[in-house]
Amino acid sequence: MTPTVAVVCGVIGLYVGLYLNLVIDRVPQKKPMRPVRAGCRNCLDDADASPGLPLLPWVLRGRCLTCGARVSLRYPLVELATAVLYAAVAVRLGANAALPAFLVFFACLVAISVIDIELQIIPNRIIYPTIALSLPLLALAAVAEGDVRRMETALAGAAIAFAILLVVHLISPASMGFGDVRLSFILGLFLGWFDLSQVAIGLFVGFALGAIVGVGLMLFGGRTRKDSVSFGPFLAAGAAVAVLFGDPILHWWLRT
């Protein structure tokens, strides 16, 4: 059933990505989540706008179907990225009871990454609803699988990740915002669902990517050590790598 589940989740991901573009545009502005056509930033306040189809505005010469404004490449990329991640986590988990929770998780990662890149903020209006949805979904999955220990390790992973990033924030608030600390709770929760070792892998990959990109920007991008760099996308990338490839990475590490 895994290929079928992956295809279905990929299609769902396209439509979720359509909605995430709306979240990315509206949540930082604290505007109501009224449906609008995909890619229509100029139509955010148009009460007559209606939901569109994923990728359609971009396919049609990159223009909004409502007002004719040019559509940013970011919109189809968000939709495609969400579809790919949804299909990938479906392949990873199959028809598992935890799959709905992980779909929520990846939607959160995509939205937060784009917002943090564009505005260097991680909105609580995404973090807290994600936590509120994830905890009961994971708890129900643990009950369905008859393995309460998974929920225990998930909560332990959330506490460990939160504590680690909180220490980093207290030591260097300029390099680690508290939004990243809040995000770490969600990352630890989902990585801990597998095992606490996955929490370590996710955080390590996230910090490593952040360090590599940060050094690269200083060497080739004209930035200095005082310039801030959005860290949320690196944490999100590390978590995605751990979820999708954590077991092979761990096995490779143990053999070396």
C-alpha positions in Angstrom: 0.0 0.0 0.0 3.0 2.3 0.4 3.1 3.6 -3.2 -0.6 4.3 -3.1 -0.3 6.1 0.2 2.7 8.1 -1.1 0.8 9.2 -4.2 -2.3 10.2 -2.2 -0.2 12.1 0.3 1.7 13.9 -2.6 -1.6 15.1 -4.1 -2.8 16.2 -0.6 0.6 18.0 -0.2 -0.1 20.1 -3.3 -3.3 21.4 -1.8 -1.8 21.9 1.6 1.0 23.8 -0.1 -1.7 26.0 -1.6 -3.0 26.8 1.9 0.5 27.2 3.3 1.2 30.0 0.8 -1.9 31.7 2.3 -0.5 31.1 5.8 2.9 32.5 4.9 1.3 35.7 3.5 -1.3 36.2 6.2 0.0 34.9 9.5 2.9 37.4 9.9 0.5 40.2 9.1 -2.1 38.9 11.6 -4.7 38.9 8.9 -7.7 36.5 8.9 -7.3 33.2 7.0 -9.8 33.9 4.3 -9.3 31.7 1.2 -7.7 33.3 -1.8 -6.4 32.1 -5.1 -2.9 30.6 -5.1 -0.1 33.1 -5.5 -2.3 36.1 -5.2 -0.5 38.3 -2.7 -2.2 41.4 -4.3 -5.6 39.8 -3.6 -5.1 39.2 0.1 -7.9 41.5 1.0 -10.2 40.6 -1.9 -13.3 39.1 -0.3 -14.5 37.7 -3.6 -11.4 35.7 -4.3 -11.8 32.0 -4.2 -9.4 29.0 -3.8 -7.5 28.0 -6.9 -5.7 24.9 -8.0 -2.1 24.1 -7.0 0.5 25.3 -9.5 -2.1 26.5 -12.0 -1.3 30.3 -11.7 2.3 29.5 -12.4 1.6 27.2 -15.3 -0.6 29.9 -16.8 2.4 32.2 -17.5 3.1 32.9 -13.8 0.1 35.2 -13.3 -2.7 35.3 -10.7 -6.0 34.0 -11.9 -7.9 36.7 -10.0 -6.0 40.0 -10.6 -3.5 39.1 -13.3 -0.5 40.1 -11.1 2.7 38.2 -11.6 3.1 35.2 -9.3 6.4 34.8 -7.3 8.3 31.6 -7.9 8.0 31.0 -4.2 4.4 29.9 -4.5 4.8 26.9 -6.8 8.0 26.0 -4.9 6.1 25.8 -1.6 3.4 23.7 -3.2 5.9 21.3 -4.8 8.1 21.1 -1.7 5.1 20.2 0.4 4.0 17.5 -2.0 7.5 16.0 -2.2 7.8 16.0 1.6 4.4 14.5 2.1 5.1 11.7 -0.4 8.5 11.1 1.2 7.2 10.8 4.7 4.4 8.5 3.4 7.1 6.2 2.0 9.0 6.4 5.3 6.0 5.5 7.5 3.6 3.8 5.2 0.0 3.5 6.3 1.0 4.2 9.9 -1.2 5.7 12.6 1.4 8.4 13.1 1.3 9.6 9.5 -1.4 12.4 10.0 0.7 13.9 12.8 3.8 13.9 10.6 1.9 15.6 7.8 1.1 18.3 10.2 4.7 18.4 11.2 6.0 18.9 7.7 3.4 21.5 6.9 4.7 23.4 10.0 8.3 23.1 8.8 7.6 24.4 5.4 5.6 27.4 6.6 8.0 28.4 9.3 11.1 28.0 7.1 9.7 30.3 4.4 8.5 32.9 6.9 11.8 32.9 8.8 13.7 33.3 5.5 11.6 36.2 4.4 11.0 38.0 7.7 13.4 36.4 10.3 10.5 35.5 12.6 8.9 32.2 13.8 5.2 33.1 14.6 3.6 31.7 17.7 0.4 31.5 15.7 2.0 28.5 13.9 4.0 27.0 16.7 1.2 26.7 19.3 -1.5 25.3 17.0 1.1 22.8 15.7 1.8 21.6 19.3 -1.9 21.5 20.1 -2.6 19.3 17.1 0.6 17.1 17.3 0.2 16.0 21.0 -3.2 14.3 20.6 -2.4 12.9 17.2 0.8 11.3 18.4 -0.9 10.1 21.6 -3.7 8.5 19.5 -1.0 6.9 17.2 0.8 5.5 20.3 -2.4 4.0 21.5 -3.3 2.6 18.1 0.1 1.0 17.9 -0.1 -0.3 21.4 3.3 1.3 22.2 3.0 4.0 24.9 6.8 4.1 25.1 6.8 6.0 21.8 4.9 8.9 23.4 7.2 8.8 26.4 10.4 9.1 24.2 8.6 11.8 22.1 8.0 14.0 25.2 11.5 13.3 26.4 12.9 14.3 23.0 10.9 17.5 23.1 12.2 18.4 26.6 15.8 17.6 25.6 15.7 19.6 22.4 14.0 22.5 24.1 16.6 22.5 27.0 19.6 22.4 24.6 18.4 25.3 22.5 17.3 27.2 25.6 20.9 27.0 26.9 22.2 28.2 23.5 19.7 31.1 23.6 20.7 32.1 27.1 24.4 32.1 26.2 23.9 33.9 22.9 20.5 35.5 22.4 21.7 37.3 19.3 22.5 34.1 17.5 19.5 32.0 18.7 16.1 33.6 19.0 13.4 32.3 21.3 11.3 31.3 18.3 14.0 28.7 17.5 13.7 27.4 21.1 9.9 27.0 20.8 10.4 25.3 17.4 12.9 22.9 19.0 10.1 21.5 21.2 8.2 20.4 18.1 11.3 19.0 16.4 12.3 17.0 19.5 8.7 15.7 19.9 8.6 14.2 16.4 12.2 13.0 16.3 11.8 11.5 19.8 8.9 9.5 18.4 11.4 7.3 16.7 14.2 7.4 19.2 16.3 9.9 21.2 19.2 9.2 18.9 17.2 10.8 16.1 16.9 14.0 18.2 20.7 14.1 18.3 20.9 13.5 14.5 18.4 16.2 13.7 20.0 18.8 15.9 23.5 17.9 14.7 22.5 18.2 11.0 20.6 21.4 11.7 23.6 23.1 13.5 26.0 21.7 10.9 24.0 23.1 8.0 23.7 26.5 9.8 27.5 26.6 10.4 28.3 25.7 6.8 26.0 28.2 5.3 27.0 30.9 7.8 30.7 30.4 7.0 29.9 30.4 3.3 28.0 33.7 3.6 30.9 35.3 5.4 33.4 34.1 2.8 31.4 34.7 -0.3 28.3 36.7 0.6 29.8 39.7 2.2 28.3 39.0 5.6 30.0 39.4 9.0 29.7 37.5 12.2 27.4 40.3 13.5 24.9 39.8 10.7 21.9 37.6 11.7 21.0 34.5 9.8 17.6 32.8 10.0 18.3 29.5 11.9 14.8 28.0 11.7 15.2 26.7 8.2 18.4 24.8 9.2 16.7 23.3 12.2 13.7 22.3 10.0 16.1 20.8 7.4 17.9 18.8 10.1 14.6 17.5 11.4 13.5 16.5 7.9 16.7 14.7 7.2 16.5 12.8 10.5 12.9 11.8 9.9 13.5 10.6 6.3 17.1 9.3 6.6 17.8 9.0 10.3 18.0 5.2 10.5 20.6 4.9 7.6 22.6 7.7 9.0 22.6 6.1 12.5 23.6 2.7 11.0 26.4 4.3 9.0 27.7 6.1 12.1 27.7 3.0 14.3 29.7 1.1 11.6 32.4 3.7 11.3 
